[in-house]
Amino acid sequence: MTQYEILKQYFGYDTFRDGQDVLINSILEGRDVLGVMLTGAGKSLCYQIPDLMIARITLVIWLHIS
C-alpha cells in the first residue's frame, strides 16, 4: 500500500497538508527526521503512516514547551 492509499483508507483524507509528505518521504528513505509543526498540523500522520508501511520500531518523542 502507498502512503496515499493509507491516508485515504485509514484516515479518510485525499491529500496531505503542507510538509507532511516531505516528512513521510524522508522517514521512508531511512533518514532521521525532526518535524516541528503547529498544533493541529497533522504531526501524528507523519509517523503513523510510515509505521504502517515498514516493519521496524518507531520511536516518537513528544515535547511540550510552554
Secondary structure, DSSP 4 states (H G I P E B T S, - for coil): --HHHHHHHHH--SSPPTTHHHHHHHHHTT--------TTS-HHHHHHHHHHHS-S----------
